[in-house]
Amino acid sequence: MNTKPKSRARSVALLYLAAASLLAQVCSAVKREDFKTCEQSAFCNRHRIFAETMVKETQALGKSSSAPANSSPYSVLENSVRLDGHTLMASVQHGTDKVPLKFELSFLESGIVRVRAQEESPMKPRFDETQKYVLRDEGSALPYASPDSIRLVSEAANGLATHTVNYVNGNSSFSVRMHERPWSLEYLVDGKPAIQLNTKGFFHFEHLRQKPADGELDDVAGGWEESFKSWTDSKPNGPESFGLDINFNGFEHVYGIPEHSSPLSLKDTRGGGKDAYDQPYRMYNLDVFEYELDNPMALYGSIPFMLAHSAEATVGVFWMNAAETWIDVAREKSSTFGSLFGRSGAGQRPTVNTHWVSESGVMDVFMLPGATAADVYRQYAELVEQTPLPRDFSLGYHQCRWNYIDQEDVLAVSAKLQEHQIPYDVIWLDIEHTDGKRYFTWDNTKFPDPVAMQEELARGGHKLVNVVDPHIKRDSEYRVWKEANDGGYFVKNKEGTENYQGWCWPGDSNW
């Protein structure tokens, strides 16, 4: 039997596959150089270096980094702890900087604990309006626990003070234990620590300060100005970032913090290993064209909500901050990560350690006790309200791409979908439907009869959506631009004197 034709055919097929694979790699290559790494983001780099320093100092002290005691320079000021209704108040201070921070631990009916921190007397108010846009009724209607159900117990042993708040709600009981020196926090569910704050000593809060005079040494790299490629980012308020380690005791898996193209169970980001990332997860809304799969780079949305899940329990953390945020993840059972985050000894519970770092604002963290996944989501909805049910048509298949070039193209695509019995609900039009890339206008040449086009789609039970983006083409003859400019509605530059100007799909644009 002659096998040469089959072999030749097989070789040709393999060649086509190789070419297709190479083409896919070329076409799907994201322009990495356009997006910052942690090392190129000054505040992220500072906090990562700080975490490494804390680990080395703790190890030098001969302490187990899995214990509450660590080398953190932050301690609770003496006699500053008091229970005021549903909130535990305390002042925490850095051993060297001596800038007191105001801590507030508030207890909600469902067992959620809210932890807020900021300077007691900042040079200027920090941005603290995130809650206005995120929390139910701007945070004014959160169901806080009755003060009668909360008890504070303070103890001292070997010169170290702890303060435990016990909260009983029906058949559920929760406790929060705060250690004074160094400051750390443990959320106990059924007597076991489930969520721990600053037990690794990574808490670091950059207080607002005066800019060094010309010629004076600035000890904060990139605190007042930093550059990336051809852009320079000035920071008139100076360094104001903060970071905190949040550790999930008794868990091996964490999920959430969308949107990233990574596996459902979040990967480790510190210490190496064949499956680990070398960068933290980044929370910063970006339009990443041809993004990579299996990568912690930021994408289109940011929701700083994380779940820790096991067969026995589920807990959650909501890091309510709208600024750029980076998150490191490391499991203690791995020897490589143990060298940085601390290894568990024999018989200890597994732990997932996370390190959260935000560029600015107020530290505002919600700890959700669960104990089931359904409970955690119910508690999360208690904070931010339930997601409204979408309209029926939005649940189906949307045929959306850039771009359908004209009315004939739209109807041809619709006809082909129906011919091949591919059900769809909506066709989307991108910016090309507009007159000269001016939103709220219509290209009458490409789409001469939009009413007839939509009626034809409607006969098949289909709808049409046209895109409107927030960037408005700079054009004095364009009614929308002129009205927004005359009314002062555009975003201003940092001086507040002129419209912020940038380049997008229409070209020179305002927002």
C-alpha positions as a printed NumPy array, in Angstrom:
array([[  0.   ,   0.   ,   0.   ],
       [  1.336,   3.423,  -0.939],
       [  1.36 ,   5.7  ,   2.139],
       [  3.135,   8.671,   0.63 ],
       [ -0.015,  10.652,  -0.262],
       [ -1.293,  10.258,   3.305],
       [  2.079,  11.269,   4.724],
       [  2.228,  14.263,   2.417],
       [ -1.313,  15.25 ,   3.395],
       [ -0.443,  14.858,   7.063],
       [  2.658,  17.012,   6.627],
       [  0.674,  19.711,   4.876],
       [ -1.941,  19.602,   7.652],
       [  0.74 ,  19.939,  10.324],
       [  2.28 ,  22.824,   8.419],
       [ -1.074,  24.608,   8.299],
       [ -1.565,  23.984,  12.025],
       [  1.883,  25.343,  12.818],
       [  1.278,  28.415,  10.661],
       [ -2.125,  28.997,  12.254],
       [ -0.606,  28.633,  15.721],
       [  2.146,  31.105,  14.894],
       [ -0.352,  33.538,  13.398],
       [ -2.539,  33.257,  16.494],
       [  0.451,  34.028,  18.71 ],
       [  1.397,  37.04 ,  16.608],
       [ -2.178,  38.342,  16.424],
       [ -2.879,  37.827,  20.127],
       [  0.307,  39.43 ,  21.451],
       [ -0.628,  42.198,  23.872],
       [  1.596,  45.274,  23.872],
       [  2.965,  44.648,  27.348],
       [  5.191,  47.707,  27.2  ],
       [  2.074,  49.91 ,  27.248],
       [  1.008,  48.687,  30.692],
       [  2.795,  49.166,  33.989],
       [  4.296,  46.399,  36.066],
       [  4.474,  46.638,  39.85 ],
       [  8.138,  47.635,  39.565],
       [  7.134,  50.524,  37.286],
       [  4.385,  51.657,  39.657],
       [  6.176,  53.553,  42.422],
       [  3.731,  52.916,  45.264],
       [  3.358,  49.206,  44.447],
       [  7.119,  48.788,  44.339],
       [  7.532,  50.617,  47.655],
       [  5.07 ,  48.353,  49.438],
       [  6.524,  45.158,  47.997],
       [  9.973,  46.209,  49.214],
       [  8.478,  47.087,  52.607],
       [  6.901,  43.611,  52.857],
       [ 10.221,  41.955,  52.081],
       [ 11.879,  44.103,  54.762],
       [  9.278,  43.108,  57.344],
       [  9.811,  39.406,  56.62 ],
       [ 13.58 ,  39.742,  57.056],
       [ 13.199,  41.709,  60.293],
       [ 10.734,  39.212,  61.706],
       [ 13.026,  36.325,  60.834],
       [ 15.966,  38.162,  62.421],
       [ 13.978,  38.5  ,  65.629],
       [ 13.551,  34.737,  65.643],
       [  9.793,  34.947,  65.704],
       [  7.375,  32.669,  63.892],
       [  5.737,  34.727,  61.174],
       [  2.561,  32.642,  61.565],
       [  2.002,  34.128,  65.04 ],
       [  0.328,  37.484,  65.678],
       [  3.635,  38.95 ,  66.911],
       [  5.789,  40.309,  64.086],
       [  8.135,  43.179,  63.4  ],
       [  5.431,  45.648,  62.335],
       [  6.3  ,  49.194,  63.524],
       [  2.627,  50.01 ,  64.243],
       [  1.189,  49.766,  67.765],
       [ -2.003,  50.819,  69.525],
       [ -1.531,  53.928,  71.664],
       [ -2.026,  53.31 ,  75.364],
       [ -5.529,  53.969,  76.724],
       [ -6.898,  54.804,  73.271],
       [ -9.181,  51.75 ,  72.96 ],
       [-12.867,  52.296,  73.683],
       [-16.201,  50.849,  72.584],
       [-18.638,  53.465,  71.334],
       [-21.987,  51.875,  70.477],
       [-21.38 ,  49.422,  67.629],
       [-17.847,  50.727,  66.926],
       [-14.499,  49.957,  68.568],
       [-12.207,  52.995,  68.417],
       [ -8.398,  52.975,  68.681],
       [ -5.376,  55.1  ,  67.805],
       [ -2.514,  53.31 ,  66.044],
       [  0.876,  54.868,  65.513],
       [  4.113,  54.127,  63.661],
       [  7.06 ,  53.795,  66.034],
       [  9.191,  56.305,  64.137],
       [  6.847,  58.594,  62.204],
       [  4.663,  59.273,  65.253],
       [  1.63 ,  60.111,  63.1  ],
       [ -1.463,  58.706,  64.867],
       [ -3.998,  56.868,  62.74 ],
       [ -7.666,  56.685,  63.66 ],
       [ -9.019,  53.117,  63.529],
       [-12.716,  52.306,  63.619],
       [-14.056,  48.728,  63.812],
       [-17.814,  48.713,  63.239],
       [-20.073,  45.67 ,  63.646],
       [-23.07 ,  44.979,  61.391],
       [-26.053,  42.814,  62.257],
       [-25.037,  39.974,  59.953],
       [-21.582,  39.666,  61.507],
       [-19.785,  41.821,  58.934],
       [-16.967,  43.857,  60.476],
       [-15.924,  47.136,  58.87 ],
       [-12.354,  48.378,  59.472],
       [-11.506,  51.978,  58.584],
       [ -8.19 ,  53.796,  59.011],
       [ -6.879,  57.261,  58.199],
       [ -4.809,  59.985,  59.845],
       [ -6.406,  61.511,  62.912],
       [ -5.39 ,  65.002,  61.749],
       [ -4.401,  64.886,  58.064],
       [ -2.859,  67.942,  56.389],
       [ -5.83 ,  67.869,  54.022],
       [ -8.854,  65.557,  53.823],
       [ -8.271,  62.289,  52.001],
       [-10.71 ,  61.193,  49.319],
       [-13.509,  59.441,  51.206],
       [-16.445,  59.48 ,  48.802],
       [-16.17 ,  55.919,  47.495],
       [-18.855,  54.824,  49.936],
       [-21.224,  57.418,  48.457],
       [-21.165,  55.619,  45.109],
       [-20.811,  52.017,  46.316],
       [-22.655,  51.379,  49.568],
       [-26.401,  51.045,  49.982],
       [-27.944,  54.499,  50.375],
       [-24.444,  56.024,  50.392],
       [-23.649,  54.008,  53.53 ],
       [-26.262,  55.784,  55.636],
       [-28.562,  52.753,  55.878],
       [-26.122,  49.963,  56.733],
       [-27.711,  47.685,  59.38 ],
       [-25.292,  48.053,  62.278],
       [-25.504,  45.724,  65.25 ],
       [-27.287,  46.711,  68.425],
       [-24.79 ,  47.926,  71.064],
       [-26.52 ,  45.624,  73.568],
       [-25.276,  42.561,  71.642],
       [-21.594,  43.604,  71.721],
       [-19.162,  43.031,  74.582],
       [-15.563,  44.251,  74.933],
       [-13.06 ,  42.232,  76.966],
       [ -9.569,  43.683,  77.522],
       [ -6.719,  41.536,  78.864],
       [ -3.002,  41.902,  79.48 ],
       [ -0.376,  39.171,  79.75 ],
       [  3.424,  39.445,  79.665],
       [  3.099,  43.148,  79.014],
       [  1.014,  42.613,  75.87 ],
       [ -2.599,  43.792,  75.749],
       [ -5.409,  42.33 ,  73.669],
       [ -8.961,  43.564,  73.2  ],
       [-11.683,  41.123,  72.167],
       [-15.103,  42.185,  70.952],
       [-17.707,  39.414,  71.185],
       [-20.883,  39.664,  69.153],
       [-23.805,  37.265,  69.395],
       [-26.51 ,  37.214,  66.733],
       [-29.098,  34.453,  67.138],
       [-27.279,  31.128,  66.901],
       [-24.138,  32.734,  65.468],
       [-21.293,  34.187,  67.494],
       [-18.324,  36.153,  66.204],
       [-15.262,  37.628,  67.841],
       [-12.659,  40.164,  66.797],
       [ -9.39 ,  40.128,  68.704],
       [ -7.068,  43.127,  68.431],
       [ -3.453,  42.942,  69.57 ],
       [ -1.887,  46.204,  70.712],
       [  1.848,  45.663,  70.117],
       [  2.333,  45.318,  67.244],
       [ -1.129,  46.116,  65.973],
       [ -2.928,  43.168,  64.366],
       [ -6.468,  41.899,  64.089],
       [ -8.052,  38.456,  63.993],
       [-11.637,  37.667,  63.031],
       [-12.681,  34.483,  64.819],
       [-15.559,  32.362,  63.579],
       [-16.575,  29.572,  65.971],
       [-13.487,  30.375,  68.007],
       [-11.027,  29.902,  65.133],
       [ -9.217,  32.755,  63.369],
       [-10.577,  32.91 ,  59.808],
       [ -9.448,  36.362,  58.605],
       [ -6.287,  37.999,  59.959],
       [ -5.047,  41.553,  59.375],
       [ -1.381,  42.534,  59.733],
       [ -0.315,  39.203,  61.198],
       [  2.564,  39.336,  58.687],
       [  3.378,  42.948,  59.523],
       [  2.826,  44.38 ,  56.042],
       [  0.519,  47.183,  57.174],
       [  2.043,  50.469,  56.019],
       [  0.23 ,  53.813,  55.826],
       [  1.915,  56.734,  54.046],
       [  0.794,  59.878,  55.865],
       [  0.404,  63.183,  54.067],
       [  3.447,  65.449,  54.426],
       [  5.117,  68.615,  53.148],
       [  7.059,  68.335,  49.915],
       [ 10.826,  68.5  ,  50.516],
       [ 12.377,  71.822,  49.543],
       [ 14.673,  71.989,  46.538],
       [ 17.939,  70.278,  47.374],
       [ 16.492,  68.289,  50.291],
       [ 16.547,  64.515,  50.09 ],
       [ 13.188,  62.841,  49.455],
       [ 13.175,  59.422,  51.12 ],
       [ 10.087,  58.236,  49.195],
       [ 10.934,  57.078,  45.667],
       [  8.332,  58.307,  43.196],
       [  6.258,  59.902,  45.933],
       [  5.852,  63.312,  44.278],
       [  6.438,  62.517,  40.633],
       [  7.047,  59.472,  38.479],
       [  7.417,  58.783,  34.789],
       [  6.267,  55.959,  32.569],
       [  7.437,  55.942,  28.965],
       [  6.814,  59.497,  27.713],
       [  4.326,  60.486,  30.432],
       [  5.033,  62.131,  33.761],
       [  2.565,  61.802,  36.619],
       [  2.818,  64.603,  39.18 ],
       [  1.415,  64.024,  42.664],
       [  0.715,  67.327,  44.412],
       [ -0.345,  65.582,  47.636],
       [  2.775,  63.434,  47.732],
       [  2.831,  59.783,  48.79 ],
       [ -0.501,  58.693,  50.308],
       [ -0.721,  54.962,  49.594],
       [ -1.388,  52.234,  52.132],
       [ -1.027,  48.477,  52.232],
       [ -2.223,  45.644,  54.45 ],
       [ -1.789,  41.884,  54.591],
       [ -5.117,  40.037,  54.795],
       [ -4.655,  36.353,  55.557],
       [ -7.22 ,  33.566,  55.337],
       [ -6.493,  30.95 ,  57.97 ],
       [ -7.692,  27.417,  57.241],
       [ -8.123,  27.976,  53.497],
       [ -6.189,  26.842,  50.436],
       [ -8.139,  28.681,  47.719],
       [ -9.217,  32.272,  47.094],
       [-11.441,  33.562,  44.29 ],
       [-12.722,  36.848,  42.947],
       [-11.16 ,  40.301,  42.391],
       [-12.455,  40.433,  38.804],
       [-11.663,  41.255,  36.072],
       [ -8.59 ,  39.171,  35.159],
       [ -7.946,  36.437,  32.603],
       [ -6.63 ,  34.064,  35.257],
       [ -8.005,  30.747,  36.577],
       [-10.985,  30.786,  38.907],
       [ -8.791,  29.809,  41.871],
       [ -6.37 ,  32.724,  42.051],
       [ -2.72 ,  31.892,  41.501],
       [  0.223,  32.733,  43.73 ],
       [  2.142,  35.871,  42.805],
       [  5.193,  35.733,  45.099],
       [  8.2  ,  33.438,  45.406],
       [  8.376,  31.688,  42.042],
       [  7.133,  28.216,  41.185],
       [  6.21 ,  26.953,  37.758],
       [  2.54 ,  27.988,  37.921],
       [  2.993,  31.264,  39.824],
       [  2.836,  34.763,  38.384],
       [  5.711,  37.183,  38.825],
       [  3.342,  40.157,  39.145],
       [  0.509,  40.996,  41.57 ],
       [ -3.088,  41.154,  40.399],
       [ -3.75 ,  44.709,  39.275],
       [ -7.054,  46.512,  39.824],
       [ -7.122,  49.388,  37.323],
       [ -9.726,  49.664,  34.57 ],
       [ -8.03 ,  49.359,  31.176],
       [ -8.928,  48.723,  27.545],
       [ -6.415,  45.943,  26.832],
       [ -6.637,  45.001,  23.188],
       [ -5.734,  41.342,  22.492],
       [ -5.125,  40.628,  26.179],
       [ -3.284,  37.473,  27.195],
       [ -4.895,  34.465,  28.803],
       [ -3.647,  33.332,  32.222],
       [ -2.307,  36.717,  33.266],
       [ -2.923,  39.016,  36.294],
       [ -2.863,  42.199,  34.154],
       [ -5.727,  44.628,  34.681],
       [ -8.639,  44.484,  32.225],
       [-11.936,  46.287,  31.741],
       [-13.321,  46.301,  35.289],
       [-12.273,  46.208,  38.937],
       [-14.229,  44.721,  41.834],
       [-12.016,  44.371,  44.943],
       [-14.036,  41.522,  46.454],
       [-12.347,  38.237,  47.384],
       [-13.685,  34.894,  48.624],
       [-11.779,  32.271,  50.577],
       [-13.473,  28.885,  50.289],
       [-13.04 ,  25.394,  51.702],
       [-15.255,  22.362,  52.241],
       [-15.982,  23.604,  55.764],
       [-16.508,  27.34 ,  55.349],
       [-16.476,  30.433,  53.127],
       [-15.456,  33.956,  54.146],
       [-15.02 ,  37.145,  52.148],
       [-13.271,  40.511,  52.072],
       [-14.445,  43.68 ,  50.332],
       [-11.646,  46.259,  49.961],
       [-13.657,  49.408,  49.294],
       [-11.219,  51.662,  47.485],
       [-11.508,  53.197,  44.006],
       [ -7.798,  53.968,  43.514],
       [ -5.331,  51.784,  41.643],
       [ -4.756,  48.643,  43.718],
       [ -2.331,  45.713,  43.518],
       [ -2.853,  42.366,  45.282],
       [ -0.268,  39.677,  46.004],
       [ -1.37 ,  36.108,  46.764],
       [  0.728,  33.382,  48.4  ],
       [ -0.08 ,  30.023,  49.974],
       [  1.91 ,  29.066,  53.035],
       [  2.112,  25.358,  52.248],
       [  4.606,  26.089,  49.44 ],
       [  8.209,  26.178,  50.595],
       [  9.083,  28.839,  48.012],
       [  6.395,  31.207,  49.238],
       [  7.154,  30.267,  52.815],
       [ 10.509,  31.977,  52.442],
       [  8.713,  35.276,  51.905],
       [  5.37 ,  35.025,  53.689],
       [  6.224,  32.482,  56.4  ],
       [  5.774,  28.703,  56.336],
       [  3.305,  26.698,  58.32 ],
       [  4.775,  24.081,  60.611],
       [  3.601,  20.51 ,  60.984],
       [ -0.039,  20.26 ,  62.022],
       [ -0.85 ,  23.904,  61.343],
       [ -3.853,  24.942,  59.259],
       [ -3.219,  25.955,  55.644],
       [ -3.343,  29.695,  54.975],
       [ -3.669,  31.908,  51.937],
       [ -1.821,  35.185,  52.505],
       [ -2.77 ,  38.263,  50.494],
       [ -1.21 ,  41.719,  50.393],
       [ -3.436,  44.615,  49.269],
       [ -1.945,  47.982,  48.259],
       [ -3.901,  51.084,  47.142],
       [ -2.485,  54.362,  45.857],
       [ -4.687,  56.772,  47.831],
       [ -7.883,  57.301,  49.788],
       [ -9.054,  55.88 ,  53.096],
       [ -8.503,  52.281,  54.15 ],
       [-12.008,  50.812,  54.301],
       [-12.239,  47.014,  54.562],
       [-15.253,  44.782,  55.167],
       [-14.75 ,  41.261,  56.57 ],
       [-17.634,  38.912,  55.72 ],
       [-17.895,  35.812,  57.973],
       [-20.075,  33.539,  55.818],
       [-20.189,  30.715,  56.772],
       [-21.468,  29.468,  53.396],
       [-20.89 ,  30.942,  49.954],
       [-24.571,  31.912,  49.835],
       [-24.179,  33.703,  53.174],
       [-21.161,  35.658,  51.924],
       [-23.008,  36.848,  48.823],
       [-26.045,  37.726,  50.944],
       [-23.778,  39.769,  53.226],
       [-22.137,  41.445,  50.238],
       [-25.574,  42.39 ,  48.885],
       [-26.33 ,  43.869,  52.312],
       [-23.523,  46.345,  51.658],
       [-23.916,  47.223,  47.991],
       [-27.547,  46.212,  47.311],
       [-28.625,  43.387,  45.055],
       [-27.796,  43.552,  41.377],
       [-30.902,  44.651,  39.436],
       [-32.382,  41.968,  37.214],
       [-31.319,  42.614,  33.609],
       [-33.831,  43.082,  30.819],
       [-34.797,  39.874,  29.051],
       [-33.214,  40.843,  25.727],
       [-29.807,  41.417,  27.366],
       [-29.542,  37.796,  28.516],
       [-29.283,  36.355,  25.013],
       [-26.599,  36.391,  22.351],
       [-25.302,  39.829,  21.36 ],
       [-23.524,  40.116,  18.013],
       [-21.019,  42.831,  18.84 ],
       [-17.785,  43.757,  17.099],
       [-15.961,  46.716,  15.594],
       [-17.394,  47.389,  13.135],
       [-20.46 ,  46.949,  10.867],
       [-19.622,  49.351,   8.098],
       [-23.09 ,  50.227,   6.788],
       [-26.804,  49.415,   6.815],
       [-26.436,  46.677,   4.187],
       [-23.74 ,  45.004,   6.285],
       [-25.978,  44.956,   9.37 ],
       [-28.912,  43.37 ,   7.546],
       [-26.648,  40.856,   5.789],
       [-25.193,  39.67 ,   9.093],
       [-28.691,  39.367,  10.559],
       [-29.888,  37.373,   7.545],
       [-26.924,  34.98 ,   7.718],
       [-27.47 ,  34.337,  11.414],
       [-31.098,  33.445,  10.719],
       [-30.2  ,  31.37 ,   7.659],
       [-27.874,  29.216,   9.748],
       [-30.376,  29.155,  12.634],
       [-28.07 ,  30.942,  15.05 ],
       [-30.363,  32.694,  17.523],
       [-29.392,  36.199,  18.549],
       [-31.075,  39.1  ,  20.284],
       [-29.024,  42.211,  19.605],
       [-26.659,  43.648,  17.002],
       [-24.322,  46.402,  18.174],
       [-23.001,  49.344,  16.177],
       [-19.636,  50.865,  17.108],
       [-18.43 ,  54.417,  16.522],
       [-18.492,  54.089,  12.732],
       [-22.264,  54.636,  12.706],
       [-21.695,  58.288,  13.639],
       [-21.1  ,  61.294,  11.421],
       [-17.34 ,  61.867,  11.565],
       [-16.972,  59.97 ,  14.874],
       [-19.184,  62.465,  16.68 ],
       [-21.38 ,  60.659,  19.216],
       [-25.137,  61.378,  19.201],
       [-25.003,  61.845,  15.418],
       [-25.764,  59.497,  12.507],
       [-23.923,  58.809,   9.237],
       [-26.755,  59.171,   6.734],
       [-24.591,  57.957,   3.867],
       [-23.687,  54.604,   5.426],
       [-27.042,  54.229,   7.187],
       [-29.56 ,  56.071,   4.979],
       [-32.73 ,  54.713,   6.62 ],
       [-32.077,  53.703,  10.248],
       [-35.811,  53.401,  10.999],
       [-36.341,  50.86 ,   8.205],
       [-33.202,  49.013,   9.318],
       [-34.474,  48.682,  12.878],
       [-37.956,  47.668,  11.697],
       [-36.4  ,  44.896,   9.599],
       [-34.424,  43.664,  12.63 ],
       [-37.542,  43.892,  14.837],
       [-39.488,  41.611,  12.489],
       [-37.119,  38.841,  13.513],
       [-37.399,  39.767,  17.185],
       [-34.038,  41.546,  17.235],
       [-32.858,  44.843,  18.692],
       [-30.114,  47.336,  17.838],
       [-27.689,  49.047,  20.234],
       [-25.429,  51.914,  19.217],
       [-22.308,  52.679,  21.241],
       [-21.834,  56.033,  22.979],
       [-18.461,  56.552,  24.712],
       [-17.482,  59.288,  27.19 ],
       [-14.867,  60.932,  24.947],
       [-16.245,  63.785,  22.836],
       [-14.503,  64.926,  19.667],
       [-13.013,  68.427,  19.903],
       [-14.892,  70.298,  17.188],
       [-16.292,  73.81 ,  17.569],
       [-18.941,  73.027,  14.922],
       [-20.142,  69.944,  16.87 ],
       [-23.211,  70.815,  18.944],
       [-22.534,  68.333,  21.769],
       [-18.936,  69.488,  22.199],
       [-19.92 ,  73.162,  22.077],
       [-22.682,  72.797,  24.689],
       [-20.445,  70.772,  27.026],
       [-17.589,  73.239,  26.611],
       [-19.78 ,  76.325,  27.114],
       [-21.417,  74.729,  30.168],
       [-18.115,  73.695,  31.751],
       [-19.103,  70.006,  31.855],
       [-15.818,  68.498,  30.677],
       [-13.269,  66.991,  33.044],
       [-10.577,  69.574,  33.828],
       [ -6.805,  69.268,  33.928],
       [ -5.   ,  69.024,  37.266],
       [ -4.867,  72.822,  37.605],
       [ -8.621,  72.997,  37.013],
       [ -8.145,  75.732,  34.436],
       [ -8.652,  73.94 ,  31.105],
       [-10.452,  70.911,  29.723],
       [ -8.519,  67.677,  30.06 ],
       [ -7.463,  66.754,  26.533],
       [ -6.523,  63.322,  25.204],
       [ -6.487,  61.158,  22.116],
       [ -9.09 ,  58.472,  21.45 ],
       [-11.13 ,  56.981,  18.587],
       [-12.337,  60.353,  17.234],
       [ -8.835,  61.815,  17.589],
       [ -8.378,  64.895,  19.796],
       [-11.043,  64.525,  22.514],
       [-12.425,  65.841,  25.783],
       [-14.201,  63.82 ,  28.455]])
